[in-house]
Each structure stands twice: as structure tokens, then as C-alpha cells.
Amino acid sequence: MIAMYVIALLVVYVLLGVFAVQNGGTQTFTLLGYSWDLPTWVPTAAAAAVVSVLLILQMSATDLGYRMRLFGHSRAIDEHRGLIANLRDENARLREQLAAARGASSGTVAAARASWRDSVRSLGGRFANR
């Protein structure tokens, strides 16, 4: 983001330099009854200075706003991460309770309904004990 502002400032300064080289004469400027004999590029340089100041102010305000939003988002993200951790703990606790309730309600019926997958899974334990 800063690079865009630097490039914009460089473009303005290059254009000012080209203008100053091509317009070396003087001109009479009149404002509210006052008269000045100035080189033609001076008002352009003043305008470039104003544009530079405005670009720098915009850049600093944009950076400050971004950092403030970042602080706000990080606080919200930390709160959400804490909430997610609490929900995962509760989910694990509820799974354990459900497993215990299923084991108590089915009792010996669960052992009678053992599938072929359960016997394949228990092979590792049987071979490890030999």
C-alpha cells in the first residue's frame, strides 16, 4: 500500500520536473490586487507540494485505520478461539457420556453383535501379546 503512494509521489515529481524544464519563462500572477513575477513552474510546484502532503496524510490515516481494525479483529478472533476450545471440550465430554450410556444400556448385547471389523481390529492386540 505504501508503495502505491510512493509511486504516485514519484510520478507527480517527475511531471513537475518535466513541466519546469519545458517552461523556463516567468509570468505575472495577480491575486486580490497583489502581483507577483514568478517562474511559471512555481504555482505547479506549490500544487505538487499540496498533493504530496495530502497523499502522505491519506497514507498515514489509512495505515492507522488498518491497524485499529486489525486490533479489533484479533480480539474477536481470540474470543472465538476460546469459544471453539470450550465447545470442543464439551463435545468430547458429551461423546464420553454417550459412549458410557450406550455401553451401560446395551451390556452383553453389544458383545454378541460384534462385527467382522471388530475382530479385524482386535487382531493387532492378539498378535502383539504373542
Secondary structure, DSSP 8 states (H G I E B T S, - for coil): -HHHHHHHHHHHHHHHHHHHHH--SEEEEEETTEEEEEETHHHHHHHHHHHHHHHHHHHHHHHHHHHHHHHHHHHHHHHHHHHHHHHHHHHHHHHHHHHHHHHHHHTHHHHHT--HHHHHHHHHHHHHT-
